[in-house]
C-alpha cells in the first residue's frame, strides 16, 4: 500500500478532518478534542487511532497528560501530490487552449486568404505557464502569463 492511501482514508471522515484542523493550532489531549463534539473521549480515541495509523498524528506522554501532535510532514506529502495533479491538469488545459488557438488562427488565415471575414475568437486564451515544470519548492506559486 502506498503512503497516501491511509492518509486519504483517514481524512475521509469529517470529524477526523476537523480534529486535524484543530491540531494545526496546537497540541491537545483526547479529552480536549472530544469536548466540542458531544461524543465520548473513547470515540475520539478511535478517531485518533485512525489518524495515528495514517501517520497524521502522534501522541507522547507528559506526566499524566498525553497530548496529540499533528505530523505536518504527512500533510506535506498529501499537499505535494495534490499540487502535482493540479499543475498537470493546468498544463493539459493550457496545451489544449494553445492547440485551439492555433487552429483558430489557421482558420482565420485561411478565411482571410479566401476573402472572408475571420471568425471571432470563442474566448480568451488560457495561459497556464506551459514553459514551467512543477518542482516541490514551487508549492503555492502561480505564474500566469498575460
Buried (B, 14 or more C-beta within 10 A) or exposed (E): EEEBEBBEBBBEEEEBEBBBEBBEEEBBBBEBBBEEBEBEBEBBBEBBEBBBEBBBBBBEEEEEEBBBEBBEEBBEBBBBBEBEEEBEEBBEEBEEBBEBBEEBEEEBEEEEEEEEEEEEEEEEEBEBBBEBEBEEEEBEEEEEEE
